[in-house]
Amino acid sequence: MAIGTVLPGEEGLLIAAASPIVPQQGSDLKLPSGPPAILVFAKLLDQDFLARLADDLGIEGPSYAAPSTATSDEFTRIQLEGPTGEAVGAIAWRPWHPGLSQLKWLIPALLGSLAVFWLFTRIVLRSIRRATTAIRRSEARFRDIAEASSDWIWETDRDLNLTYVSEHFGRATGLIPSDVLGRPLHRVLQRRDATEAQERNGGIGVAASFRDILCLLHTDGRETRTLRVAGKPVLDPKRNLIGYRGTATDITAEVEAQRQLQFFARHDPLTGLPNRMVLLSRLEETLVRGRRDHQTAAMLCLDLDRFKAVNDGFGHAAGDQVLVGCAERLRGCIRDTDLVARLGGDEFAVLQVGVTRIEDVHALCERILAVMAQPFRLDGTEAVVGASVGVAMIPADGDQAARILQKADIALYRAKAEGRNRARLFEAWMDERQRRRRDLETALRHALTAGQLEIHYQPQVSIESTALIGVEALLRWRHPDRGPIAPAEFIPVAEETGLIVPIGDWVLRAACRVAARWPQLTVSVNVSPTQFRERDLVWSVEKALAAAHLPPERLEIEITEGVLIQNTAEALRTLTQLKQVGIKIAMDDFGTGYSSLSYLQKFPFDKIKIDRSFVASLCEENSSIIRAIVNLGHSLGMHTCAEGVETKEQLWLLRREGCEQAQGYLFGAAMDADMVDLLMPAAVAGPRSPRLRAVG
């Protein structure tokens, strides 16, 4: 039997146990008589015991607790029971929880790690979203660019079979993209200059980039497009070739533009004929072949005779139509071995090769003149231009291309000078004449600035009174070495070179300045067709009048029908403006043109000047033409002036027919201004002025 109790006033628990001492059952020992011996054991469980218990068992803070004392959940206890099972006390201690001490510093670190991980995860997710958005935008951008671009994009597998083409492929080619997928790239895009080996792989190297490969694409069987193809290999992470990716640019328009550029570099854009460069090249070849094989050829230069009148009268579109028609006619005149070229403007050239006799050249010239003389149908009316031809023979006329062309051009100039619509072969004397003409042109350019040009004045008189009423300003050229040069020699040169414009402006200003000292006289100044076409003619007249302080009614402008033929509407506007200035306008050489009568009704002329050819043939029996012209002038309210009056009989007949004014050697040749000063008294003299008759 064991007994446990808590000793009052003491800290601890006394454990006691008592048991009789008896032999073990089955033992031979005999108990002594009397009461049995009792073994008593007592143990005080004090604080020292508890400390040893804590050290031995590794528990923390063991303590005693009464049976009725409750402990919290954080303590562990062992109940101590008495002999009858009643609770006599307990030993309580705080149990050891593994890792609990580490949690004090691990939990904050773990929470911090969780926070960092959460932040990192958030950043990663945000980056993933941004990357995804960027990829989507990039894909959208790529898709938009791919579809908006004129290029189309393709991809192939490693065997160069198409696996992808952009949607623009269908719009650009008219083909369905699915129809080409799976087909070899070089079968869809056929390399334009591929060799047999390149034909098998489209000219693409193994795992190599390529660019600027020109390919042909047959879109729908009717059209072939030219493409510039570029691509690069696509490799997997192990650097193995898995296919190609690239672009195809449609350069059909660019190729066509280059072709046209190359064509127009050697051909005339309007007519399609070879140009001067091609002609010179063929001419050089002909010269080389002629020297080697002793072959003869002919160089023909052509110029349309009345093209400018057609161009101005019908418009530039009609002029282009005439040029195209002339080109077609010339093509029909030559053989396949010959060459026809356009040199510019209305100038053409024909190179006739393999000439065996001069008659072949004459026959070609006749064919050309015949077809060029046929009329063109323009705006419902017919227009005839005609042509002049100059011919130089190869090698007789030279062994250099430039020299051959020059001699053919000299012969052409001679054909035009002889009346046009004809052909002339070059002759040696033409070269000398042309050289003199060039020298004359050079000297004429110097004459204006060197003061070699002079103005002489021919008197104009009243037939009724023979009084001096005006003068005509006539240009003269006194060369320091050659002496006087006739106007008929240098005026055409001035017209052709355009020098007539500055020369004519100088004549106008000088004549007005001199006429200002003759208040009773009118001064007449001739204006050439070239000068008349200048847009500032009216301004030049006004400036000359203002500089000389000459009243406009004392200036008379003389024009010929050539001014009116070239551009009727523009000429009418200019004449109207001149009339508004206040000057007088005379038609010179009346009667020599085919349309003089119609012009008299359209334009505000003040005077008709009867050509000297009619006056020279004037006699008693042949005065009807003079009478008709004078009556026409009177009916239209215009004065008449006869030119070239040399005899008193002519003067008498003109007076009888009613002509009002005259000029000619009978009254005085062209003279300088000082001589006119001596005639000024005749400006107010009567019909029988002896001073005027003396001059006459």
C-alpha positions as CSV (number, residue, x, y, z in Angstrom):
1,M,0.0,0.0,0.0
2,A,1.3,3.5,-1.0
3,I,0.2,6.7,0.6
4,G,0.8,10.2,-1.0
5,T,0.1,13.5,0.5
6,V,1.1,17.1,0.4
7,L,2.9,18.1,3.5
8,P,1.4,21.3,4.8
9,G,3.8,24.3,4.8
10,E,6.3,22.6,2.7
11,E,7.0,22.9,-1.0
12,G,7.0,19.5,-2.5
13,L,5.3,16.2,-2.5
14,L,6.0,13.4,-0.2
15,I,5.6,10.0,-1.7
16,A,5.4,7.1,0.8
17,A,5.0,3.4,0.3
18,A,4.6,0.5,2.9
19,S,4.4,-3.2,2.2
20,P,4.6,-6.3,4.5
21,I,7.7,-8.3,4.3
22,V,6.6,-11.9,3.5
23,P,8.4,-14.7,1.5
24,Q,7.7,-15.2,-2.1
25,Q,4.9,-17.5,-2.9
26,G,6.1,-21.0,-3.2
27,S,9.2,-20.3,-1.1
28,D,10.3,-22.6,1.7
29,L,10.8,-19.7,4.1
30,K,8.6,-19.6,7.1
31,L,7.3,-16.4,8.7
32,P,8.2,-15.8,12.2
33,S,5.3,-15.6,14.6
34,G,3.9,-12.4,15.5
35,P,2.9,-9.4,13.4
36,P,4.7,-9.3,10.0
37,A,7.5,-6.8,9.3
38,I,6.5,-3.7,7.4
39,L,8.8,-2.1,4.7
40,V,8.2,1.7,4.6
41,F,9.6,3.9,1.7
42,A,9.2,7.7,1.6
43,K,10.5,10.2,-1.1
44,L,10.2,13.9,-0.9
45,L,9.7,15.4,-4.4
46,D,11.1,18.8,-3.7
47,Q,12.6,21.5,-6.0
48,D,15.9,19.7,-6.2
49,F,14.2,16.7,-7.4
50,L,12.4,18.7,-10.0
51,A,15.6,20.3,-11.1
52,R,17.3,16.9,-11.5
53,L,14.2,15.7,-13.3
54,A,14.3,18.7,-15.7
55,D,18.0,18.0,-16.5
56,D,17.5,14.2,-16.9
57,L,14.4,14.5,-19.0
58,G,15.1,17.8,-20.8
59,I,11.9,19.3,-19.8
60,E,11.4,23.0,-19.0
61,G,10.2,24.3,-15.6
62,P,8.6,21.2,-14.0
63,S,6.5,22.1,-10.9
64,Y,4.0,20.6,-8.5
65,A,0.4,21.2,-8.7
66,A,-2.4,20.3,-6.4
67,P,-5.0,18.0,-7.7
68,S,-7.5,20.7,-7.9
69,T,-5.2,23.2,-9.7
70,A,-6.0,23.6,-13.4
71,T,-3.3,24.3,-15.9
72,S,-3.4,26.0,-19.3
73,D,-3.2,24.1,-22.6
74,E,0.4,25.1,-22.9
75,F,1.4,22.9,-19.9
76,T,1.7,19.2,-19.8
77,R,1.0,17.4,-16.5
78,I,1.3,13.9,-14.9
79,Q,-1.3,13.0,-12.3
80,L,-0.1,11.3,-9.1
81,E,-2.7,8.9,-7.6
82,G,-3.1,7.5,-4.2
83,P,-3.6,3.8,-3.3
84,T,-7.3,4.0,-4.0
85,G,-6.8,5.9,-7.2
86,E,-7.6,9.3,-6.0
87,A,-5.5,12.2,-7.3
88,V,-3.0,13.4,-4.8
89,G,-1.2,15.9,-7.0
90,A,0.5,16.4,-10.3
91,I,3.8,17.3,-11.9
92,A,3.3,20.0,-14.6
93,W,5.8,21.4,-17.1
94,R,5.9,23.4,-20.3
95,P,6.4,20.9,-23.2
96,W,9.1,21.5,-25.8
97,H,7.7,22.3,-29.3
98,P,10.4,21.7,-32.0
99,G,11.0,24.7,-34.3
100,L,8.9,27.0,-32.1
101,S,11.9,29.2,-31.3
102,Q,12.9,29.3,-35.0
103,L,9.4,30.5,-35.9
104,K,10.1,33.8,-34.1
105,W,12.6,34.8,-36.7
106,L,11.6,32.5,-39.5
107,I,8.0,33.8,-39.8
108,P,9.0,37.4,-40.4
109,A,11.6,36.3,-42.9
110,L,9.1,34.0,-44.5
111,L,6.5,36.8,-44.7
112,G,9.1,39.1,-46.2
113,S,10.0,36.4,-48.7
114,L,6.3,35.9,-49.5
115,A,6.0,39.7,-50.0
116,V,9.0,39.7,-52.3
117,F,7.8,36.7,-54.2
118,W,4.3,38.3,-54.5
119,L,5.9,41.5,-55.8
120,F,8.2,39.6,-58.1
121,T,5.2,37.5,-59.4
122,R,3.3,40.7,-60.0
123,I,6.2,42.3,-61.9
124,V,6.6,39.1,-63.9
125,L,2.9,38.9,-64.7
126,R,2.9,42.6,-65.7
127,S,5.9,42.1,-67.9
128,I,4.2,39.0,-69.4
129,R,1.1,41.1,-70.1
130,R,3.2,43.9,-71.6
131,A,5.2,41.5,-73.7
132,T,2.0,39.8,-74.8
133,T,0.5,43.2,-75.7
134,A,3.6,44.2,-77.5
135,I,3.7,41.0,-79.4
136,R,0.0,41.4,-80.3
137,R,0.7,45.0,-81.4
138,S,3.8,43.9,-83.3
139,E,1.8,41.2,-85.0
140,A,-0.9,43.7,-85.8
141,R,1.7,46.2,-87.0
142,F,3.4,43.6,-89.1
143,R,0.0,42.5,-90.4
144,D,-1.0,46.0,-91.3
145,I,2.4,46.8,-92.9
146,A,2.3,43.5,-94.7
147,E,-1.1,44.2,-96.1
148,A,-0.5,47.9,-96.8
149,S,2.9,47.4,-98.3
150,S,3.2,46.9,-102.0
151,D,5.4,43.9,-101.1
152,W,4.1,40.5,-100.2
153,I,5.6,38.2,-97.7
154,W,6.3,34.5,-98.1
155,E,7.6,31.6,-96.1
156,T,8.8,28.1,-97.2
157,D,9.9,24.9,-95.6
158,R,13.5,23.6,-96.0
159,D,12.6,22.1,-99.4
160,L,11.5,25.6,-100.6
161,N,7.9,24.7,-100.8
162,L,5.6,27.6,-100.0
163,T,4.0,27.4,-96.6
164,Y,2.7,31.0,-96.2
165,V,2.0,34.0,-98.4
166,S,0.5,37.2,-97.2
167,E,-3.0,38.3,-98.2
168,H,-1.5,41.0,-100.3
169,F,-0.3,38.3,-102.6
170,G,-3.8,37.6,-103.8
171,R,-4.6,41.3,-104.3
172,A,-1.4,42.0,-106.1
173,T,-1.4,39.0,-108.4
174,G,-5.1,38.0,-108.8
175,L,-4.1,34.5,-107.7
176,I,-5.6,32.6,-104.7
177,P,-3.0,32.2,-102.0
178,S,-4.1,28.6,-101.2
179,D,-3.4,27.6,-104.8
180,V,0.3,28.3,-104.5
181,L,0.8,26.8,-101.0
182,G,2.9,23.7,-101.2
183,R,4.3,24.5,-104.5
184,P,8.1,25.1,-104.9
185,L,9.0,28.8,-104.7
186,H,11.0,28.7,-107.9
187,R,8.0,27.3,-109.7
188,V,5.8,30.1,-108.6
189,L,8.5,32.7,-109.1
190,Q,10.5,31.9,-112.2
191,R,13.9,33.5,-112.1
192,R,14.3,35.7,-115.2
193,D,18.0,34.8,-115.9
194,A,18.3,31.5,-114.1
195,T,20.8,28.8,-115.2
196,E,19.8,25.1,-115.3
197,A,21.2,24.6,-111.8
198,Q,19.6,27.7,-110.5
199,E,16.3,26.7,-112.1
200,R,16.2,23.7,-109.7
201,N,16.4,25.7,-106.6
202,G,15.4,29.2,-107.8
203,G,18.9,30.5,-107.4
204,I,18.8,30.1,-103.6
205,G,21.9,28.8,-101.8
206,V,21.8,26.4,-98.9
207,A,21.2,28.3,-95.7
208,A,22.3,31.6,-97.3
209,S,20.5,34.9,-97.5
210,F,19.7,36.3,-101.0
211,R,18.3,39.5,-102.4
212,D,17.6,41.3,-105.6
213,I,16.8,38.2,-107.5
214,L,14.6,39.1,-110.5
215,C,11.7,36.7,-111.1
216,L,8.7,36.5,-113.3
217,L,5.2,35.7,-112.1
218,H,2.5,34.7,-114.5
219,T,-0.6,36.0,-112.8
220,D,-3.5,34.8,-114.8
221,G,-2.0,33.5,-118.1
222,R,-2.3,36.9,-119.7
223,E,0.0,39.1,-117.7
224,T,3.5,38.6,-116.5
225,R,4.8,40.6,-113.5
226,T,8.4,41.2,-112.7
227,L,9.4,40.8,-109.0
228,R,12.5,41.5,-106.9
229,V,12.8,38.7,-104.4
230,A,14.8,38.7,-101.2
231,G,14.9,36.1,-98.4
232,K,16.9,34.7,-95.5
233,P,17.1,31.2,-94.0
234,V,15.1,30.4,-90.8
235,L,17.0,28.2,-88.3
236,D,15.8,26.3,-85.2
237,P,17.6,26.7,-81.8
238,K,20.1,24.0,-82.9
239,R,21.0,26.1,-86.0
240,N,19.3,23.6,-88.3
241,L,17.7,25.0,-91.5
242,I,13.9,24.7,-91.3
243,G,12.9,27.0,-94.2
244,Y,13.1,30.5,-95.7
245,R,11.3,33.7,-95.1
246,G,11.3,36.8,-97.3
247,T,9.6,39.4,-99.4
248,A,8.7,39.9,-103.1
249,T,8.5,43.4,-104.5
250,D,6.5,44.0,-107.7
251,I,8.8,46.1,-109.9
252,T,6.9,45.7,-113.1
253,A,6.3,49.4,-113.4
254,E,9.9,50.2,-112.6
255,V,11.2,47.7,-115.2
256,E,8.8,49.1,-117.8
257,A,9.9,52.7,-116.9
258,Q,13.5,51.7,-117.4
259,R,12.7,50.0,-120.6
260,Q,10.9,53.1,-121.8
261,L,13.7,55.3,-120.6
262,Q,16.2,53.2,-122.5
263,F,13.9,53.3,-125.6
264,F,13.4,57.1,-125.4
265,A,17.1,57.6,-124.9
266,R,17.5,56.3,-128.4
267,H,14.1,57.2,-129.9
268,D,11.8,60.2,-130.4
269,P,9.0,60.1,-127.9
270,L,6.4,61.5,-130.4
271,T,7.0,59.5,-133.5
272,G,8.9,56.5,-132.2
273,L,11.6,57.1,-134.7
274,P,15.3,56.7,-133.8
275,N,16.9,59.9,-132.7
276,R,20.1,61.7,-133.6
277,M,22.2,59.5,-131.4
278,V,21.1,56.3,-133.1
279,L,21.5,58.0,-136.5
280,L,25.1,59.0,-135.8
281,S,25.8,55.5,-134.5
282,R,24.4,53.9,-137.7
283,L,26.2,56.5,-139.8
284,E,29.5,55.7,-138.2
285,E,28.9,52.0,-138.8
286,T,28.0,52.8,-142.4
287,L,31.2,54.8,-142.9
288,V,33.3,51.9,-141.4
289,R,31.6,49.4,-143.6
290,G,32.0,51.6,-146.6
291,R,35.7,51.9,-146.1
292,R,36.0,48.2,-145.7
293,D,33.7,46.9,-148.4
294,H,33.7,50.0,-150.7
295,Q,30.0,50.5,-150.3
296,T,28.1,53.7,-151.1
297,A,25.4,55.2,-149.1
298,A,23.3,58.4,-149.0
299,M,22.4,60.8,-146.1
300,L,19.1,62.6,-146.6
301,C,18.1,65.5,-144.4
302,L,14.5,66.6,-144.6
303,D,12.7,69.7,-143.4
304,L,8.9,70.3,-143.7
305,D,8.2,73.4,-145.7
306,R,5.0,74.8,-144.2
307,F,4.9,73.1,-140.8
308,K,5.0,76.3,-138.8
309,A,2.0,77.7,-140.5
310,V,0.1,74.5,-139.8
311,N,1.3,74.4,-136.2
312,D,0.3,78.0,-135.6
313,G,-3.0,77.8,-137.5
314,F,-4.3,74.5,-136.3
315,G,-2.6,74.2,-132.9
316,H,0.2,72.1,-131.5
317,A,-1.9,68.9,-131.3
318,A,-2.5,69.1,-135.0
319,G,1.2,69.8,-135.5
320,D,2.0,66.6,-133.6
321,Q,-0.5,64.7,-135.7
322,V,1.3,66.0,-138.9
323,L,4.7,64.9,-137.5
324,V,3.4,61.4,-136.7
325,G,1.9,61.2,-140.1
326,C,5.1,62.3,-141.8
327,A,7.1,59.6,-139.8
328,E,4.7,56.9,-141.0
329,R,5.0,58.1,-144.6
330,L,8.8,58.1,-144.4
331,R,8.8,54.6,-143.0
332,G,6.8,53.5,-146.0
333,C,9.4,55.0,-148.4
334,I,12.5,53.1,-147.2
335,R,13.7,49.5,-147.1
336,D,14.3,47.5,-144.0
337,T,18.0,48.0,-144.3
338,D,17.6,51.8,-144.4
339,L,17.0,54.1,-141.4
340,V,14.7,57.0,-140.9
341,A,15.2,59.3,-137.8
342,R,13.8,62.4,-136.4
343,L,16.4,65.1,-135.6
344,G,14.1,67.5,-133.8
345,G,11.2,69.8,-134.6
346,D,10.1,69.2,-138.2
347,E,13.6,67.9,-139.2
348,F,14.0,64.2,-140.3
349,A,16.8,62.2,-141.8
350,V,17.1,59.1,-143.9
351,L,20.1,56.9,-144.2
352,Q,20.0,55.0,-147.4
353,V,22.6,52.1,-147.5
354,G,23.7,49.9,-150.3
355,V,23.4,52.5,-153.0
356,T,24.6,51.0,-156.3
357,R,23.7,54.0,-158.5
358,I,22.8,57.6,-158.1
359,E,19.4,56.9,-159.7
360,D,18.4,55.0,-156.5
361,V,18.9,58.1,-154.5
362,H,16.9,60.2,-156.9
363,A,14.1,57.6,-156.8
364,L,14.0,57.7,-153.0
365,C,13.9,61.5,-153.0
366,E,11.0,61.5,-155.5
367,R,9.1,59.1,-153.3
368,I,9.6,61.2,-150.3
369,L,8.6,64.4,-152.0
370,A,5.5,62.7,-153.4
371,V,4.2,61.4,-150.1
372,M,5.0,64.6,-148.3
373,A,3.0,66.6,-150.8
374,Q,-0.1,64.7,-150.0
375,P,-2.5,66.7,-147.8
376,F,-3.3,65.9,-144.2
377,R,-6.8,66.0,-142.9
378,L,-7.0,68.4,-139.9
379,D,-10.2,69.5,-138.2
380,G,-12.2,68.8,-141.3
381,T,-9.9,70.7,-143.6
382,E,-6.9,69.7,-145.7
383,A,-3.4,71.0,-144.9
384,V,-0.4,70.5,-147.2
385,V,3.1,70.9,-145.7
386,G,5.5,69.4,-148.3
387,A,9.2,68.9,-147.7
388,S,12.6,69.9,-148.9
389,V,15.5,67.4,-149.1
390,G,19.2,67.8,-149.0
391,V,21.5,64.8,-149.9
392,A,25.1,64.0,-149.1
393,M,26.8,61.0,-150.6
394,I,29.0,58.6,-148.7
395,P,32.0,58.4,-149.1
396,A,32.1,61.0,-151.8
397,D,31.2,63.9,-149.5
398,G,33.2,63.0,-146.5
399,D,34.3,60.2,-144.1
400,Q,33.1,61.7,-140.8
401,A,29.5,61.5,-139.6
402,A,29.3,65.1,-138.4
403,R,30.7,66.3,-141.7
404,I,28.2,64.2,-143.7
405,L,25.3,65.5,-141.8
406,Q,26.6,69.1,-142.2
407,K,26.8,68.8,-146.0
408,A,23.4,67.2,-146.2
409,D,22.0,70.1,-144.2
410,I,23.8,72.6,-146.5
411,A,22.1,70.9,-149.5
412,L,18.8,71.1,-147.6
413,Y,19.3,74.8,-147.0
414,R,19.9,75.3,-150.7
415,A,16.8,73.3,-151.7
416,K,14.7,75.6,-149.4
417,A,16.4,78.7,-150.8
418,E,15.5,77.6,-154.4
419,G,11.8,77.5,-153.7
420,R,11.2,74.5,-151.4
421,N,9.5,71.2,-152.2
422,R,12.5,69.9,-154.0
423,A,15.7,67.8,-153.4
424,R,19.2,68.9,-153.9
425,L,22.5,66.9,-153.8
426,F,25.4,68.6,-152.1
427,E,27.9,70.3,-154.4
428,A,31.2,71.8,-153.4
429,W,30.2,75.4,-154.1
430,M,27.4,75.1,-151.6
431,D,29.9,74.6,-148.8
432,E,31.7,77.8,-149.8
433,R,28.4,79.6,-150.0
434,Q,27.4,78.3,-146.5
435,R,30.8,79.4,-145.2
436,R,30.2,82.9,-146.5
437,R,26.8,82.9,-144.9
438,R,28.2,81.9,-141.5
439,D,30.8,84.6,-141.9
440,L,28.0,87.1,-142.8
441,E,26.1,86.0,-139.7
442,T,29.1,86.5,-137.5
443,A,29.8,90.0,-139.0
444,L,26.1,91.0,-138.7
445,R,26.2,90.2,-134.9
446,H,29.2,92.5,-134.6
447,A,27.7,95.2,-136.9
448,L,25.0,96.2,-134.5
449,T,27.3,96.9,-131.5
450,A,30.1,98.3,-133.7
451,G,27.9,101.0,-135.2
452,Q,28.1,99.7,-138.8
453,L,24.3,99.8,-139.4
454,E,22.7,102.9,-140.7
455,I,19.2,104.1,-141.5
456,H,18.4,105.9,-144.8
457,Y,15.1,107.5,-145.6
458,Q,13.2,107.4,-148.9
459,P,10.8,110.2,-149.5
460,Q,7.1,109.7,-149.8
461,V,5.1,112.4,-151.7
462,S,1.6,113.4,-152.4
463,I,0.8,112.5,-156.0
464,E,-1.6,115.4,-156.3
465,S,0.8,118.1,-155.1
466,T,4.2,116.2,-155.2
467,A,4.8,117.7,-151.7
468,L,6.9,115.7,-149.3
469,I,4.6,114.1,-146.7
470,G,6.7,111.3,-145.2
471,V,9.7,109.0,-145.3
472,E,10.3,105.3,-145.1
473,A,13.2,104.2,-142.9
474,L,15.4,101.7,-144.7
475,L,18.2,99.7,-143.0
476,R,21.7,99.8,-144.6
477,W,24.9,98.1,-143.6
478,R,28.3,99.5,-144.4
479,H,31.0,96.9,-143.7
480,P,34.5,98.3,-143.0
481,D,36.1,95.8,-145.4
482,R,33.4,94.7,-147.8
483,G,31.7,98.1,-148.1
484,P,27.9,98.4,-148.5
485,I,26.1,95.1,-148.2
486,A,22.7,94.9,-149.9
487,P,19.7,94.4,-147.6
488,A,18.6,91.4,-149.8
489,E,21.8,89.7,-148.7
490,F,21.8,90.3,-144.9
491,I,18.1,90.7,-144.0
492,P,17.3,87.0,-144.7
493,V,20.2,86.0,-142.5
494,A,19.0,88.3,-139.7
495,E,15.5,86.8,-140.0
496,E,16.7,83.2,-139.8
497,T,19.1,83.8,-136.9
498,G,16.7,86.0,-134.9
499,L,19.0,89.0,-135.1
500,I,16.2,90.9,-136.8
501,V,14.6,91.4,-133.4
502,P,17.3,93.5,-131.7
503,I,18.1,95.1,-135.1
504,G,14.5,96.0,-135.7
505,D,14.1,97.4,-132.2
506,W,17.2,99.6,-132.8
507,V,15.8,100.8,-136.2
508,L,12.5,101.7,-134.5
509,R,14.1,103.8,-131.7
510,A,16.5,105.5,-134.1
511,A,13.9,106.3,-136.7
512,C,11.6,107.8,-134.1
513,R,14.4,109.9,-132.6
514,V,15.4,111.3,-136.0
515,A,11.8,111.9,-137.1
516,A,11.2,114.1,-134.1
517,R,13.0,116.9,-135.9
518,W,10.7,116.7,-138.9
519,P,7.3,117.8,-137.5
520,Q,5.6,117.8,-140.9
521,L,6.5,114.2,-141.9
522,T,5.3,110.7,-141.1
523,V,8.0,108.0,-140.7
524,S,7.3,104.5,-141.9
525,V,9.2,101.6,-140.3
526,N,9.1,98.0,-141.5
527,V,8.4,95.3,-139.0
528,S,9.4,91.7,-139.9
529,P,7.3,88.6,-139.1
530,T,9.9,87.5,-136.6
531,Q,9.8,90.9,-134.9
532,F,6.1,91.0,-135.0
533,R,5.8,87.7,-133.1
534,E,7.6,89.2,-130.1
535,R,5.1,89.7,-127.3
536,D,6.7,93.0,-126.3
537,L,6.4,94.7,-129.7
538,V,3.7,97.1,-128.5
539,W,5.7,98.0,-125.4
540,S,8.8,98.6,-127.7
541,V,6.8,101.0,-129.8
542,E,5.5,102.9,-126.9
543,K,8.9,103.1,-125.4
544,A,10.4,104.4,-128.7
545,L,7.7,107.0,-129.0
546,A,8.1,108.2,-125.4
547,A,11.9,108.4,-125.7
548,A,11.8,110.5,-128.9
549,H,8.7,112.5,-127.8
550,L,7.2,111.7,-131.1
551,P,3.4,111.9,-131.5
552,P,2.1,108.4,-132.2
553,E,0.1,109.5,-135.3
554,R,3.4,110.4,-137.0
555,L,4.7,106.8,-136.8
556,E,3.6,104.2,-139.4
557,I,4.3,100.5,-139.1
558,E,4.5,98.5,-142.4
559,I,3.9,94.8,-142.3
560,T,3.6,92.1,-145.0
561,E,1.2,89.2,-145.4
562,G,3.8,86.9,-143.8
563,V,3.0,88.5,-140.5
564,L,-0.7,87.6,-140.9
565,I,-0.4,84.1,-142.3
566,Q,1.5,82.6,-139.4
567,N,-0.9,83.4,-136.6
568,T,-4.0,85.3,-137.6
569,A,-5.7,85.6,-134.1
570,E,-2.5,86.7,-132.4
571,A,-1.7,89.2,-135.2
572,L,-5.1,90.7,-134.9
573,R,-4.7,91.3,-131.2
574,T,-1.3,92.9,-131.7
575,L,-2.5,95.2,-134.5
576,T,-5.5,96.2,-132.4
577,Q,-3.2,97.2,-129.5
578,L,-1.0,99.2,-131.9
579,K,-4.0,101.0,-133.2
580,Q,-5.0,101.8,-129.7
581,V,-1.5,103.4,-129.2
582,G,-2.4,105.8,-132.0
583,I,0.0,104.8,-134.7
584,K,-0.8,104.1,-138.4
585,I,-0.6,100.6,-140.0
586,A,0.2,99.9,-143.7
587,M,0.1,96.7,-145.7
588,D,3.3,96.5,-147.6
589,D,3.7,94.7,-151.0
590,F,0.0,94.5,-151.5
591,G,-1.2,92.2,-154.2
592,T,1.7,89.7,-154.1
593,G,-0.2,87.2,-151.7
594,Y,-3.1,85.0,-152.3
595,S,-5.2,86.2,-149.4
596,S,-4.6,90.0,-149.4
597,L,-8.3,90.8,-149.9
598,S,-9.4,88.8,-146.9
599,Y,-6.8,90.4,-144.7
600,L,-8.0,93.9,-145.6
601,Q,-11.4,93.2,-144.2
602,K,-10.1,91.6,-140.9
603,F,-7.4,94.2,-139.9
604,P,-7.5,97.9,-139.3
605,F,-5.1,99.1,-142.0
606,D,-4.7,102.8,-142.7
607,K,-2.8,102.4,-146.0
608,I,-2.2,100.0,-148.9
609,K,1.2,100.1,-150.5
610,I,1.0,98.8,-154.1
611,D,3.9,96.5,-154.9
612,R,6.6,97.9,-157.3
613,S,6.0,95.0,-159.7
614,F,2.6,96.4,-160.6
615,V,4.0,99.9,-161.0
616,A,6.9,98.7,-163.2
617,S,4.4,97.1,-165.7
618,L,2.1,100.1,-165.6
619,C,1.3,101.5,-169.0
620,E,-1.7,103.1,-170.8
621,E,-3.0,99.7,-171.8
622,N,-2.3,97.9,-168.5
623,S,-3.6,100.0,-165.6
624,S,-6.6,97.9,-164.6
625,I,-4.8,96.3,-161.6
626,I,-3.8,99.7,-160.2
627,R,-7.3,101.0,-160.7
628,A,-8.8,98.0,-158.9
629,I,-6.4,98.3,-155.9
630,V,-7.0,102.1,-155.6
631,N,-10.8,101.6,-155.8
632,L,-10.6,98.8,-153.2
633,G,-8.6,101.1,-150.9
634,H,-11.1,104.0,-151.3
635,S,-14.1,101.7,-150.6
636,L,-12.4,100.5,-147.3
637,G,-11.4,104.0,-146.3
638,M,-7.7,103.4,-146.8
639,H,-5.0,105.5,-148.5
640,T,-2.9,104.0,-151.3
641,C,0.8,104.5,-151.9
642,A,2.6,103.2,-155.1
643,E,6.2,102.0,-154.7
644,G,9.0,102.0,-157.3
645,V,7.8,105.1,-159.2
646,E,10.6,106.0,-161.6
647,T,9.1,107.8,-164.5
648,K,6.8,110.8,-165.0
649,E,4.5,108.6,-167.1
650,Q,4.0,106.3,-164.2
651,L,3.3,109.3,-162.0
652,W,0.7,110.6,-164.5
653,L,-1.1,107.3,-164.8
654,L,-1.2,106.9,-161.0
655,R,-2.6,110.3,-160.6
656,R,-5.2,109.5,-163.2
657,E,-6.3,106.3,-161.5
658,G,-6.7,108.2,-158.2
659,C,-3.6,106.9,-156.3
660,E,-2.8,109.3,-153.5
661,Q,0.9,108.7,-152.6
662,A,4.0,107.5,-154.2
663,Q,7.7,106.8,-153.6
664,G,10.6,105.9,-155.8
665,Y,13.6,107.1,-157.6
666,L,11.6,109.8,-159.4
667,F,11.4,111.6,-156.1
668,G,14.6,110.4,-154.5
669,A,16.5,107.3,-153.5
670,A,17.0,106.4,-149.9
671,M,19.2,109.0,-148.3
672,D,20.7,109.9,-144.9
673,A,18.9,112.2,-142.4
674,D,21.0,115.2,-143.4
675,M,19.8,115.0,-147.0
676,V,16.2,114.9,-145.7
677,D,16.8,118.1,-143.9
678,L,17.5,119.7,-147.2
679,L,14.1,118.5,-148.6
680,M,12.1,119.8,-145.7
681,P,10.9,123.0,-147.7
682,A,9.3,120.6,-150.1
683,A,7.1,119.3,-147.4
684,V,5.0,122.5,-147.7
685,A,5.6,123.3,-151.4
686,G,3.0,123.3,-154.0
687,P,2.4,120.8,-156.8
688,R,5.0,122.3,-159.0
689,S,7.8,122.8,-156.4
690,P,11.0,123.2,-158.4
691,R,13.0,122.0,-155.4
692,L,11.2,118.6,-155.2
693,R,11.5,118.2,-159.0
694,A,15.2,118.8,-158.7
695,V,15.5,116.0,-156.2
696,G,13.5,113.8,-158.4
